[in-house]
Amino acid sequence: MGGKLEARLKELPEKNRATVVYCRSGGRSAAATAILLRAGFTQVYDLGAMSNW
């Protein structure tokens, strides 16, 4: 998963806009949050697992 996200970071809007991530179980959204923060995104919100909604 990480390789795909990292390869497509340039397609995302500017780094200071709010970015929301979520997934079915919470693991991939946590990984995506870490990747985005390392890439300089400043407003990353991890909603975690959809099963918790």
Secondary structure, DSSP 4 states (H G I P E B T S, - for coil): -HHHHHHTGGGS--TTS-EEEEESSSHHHHHHHHHHHHTT-S-EEEEEEGGG-
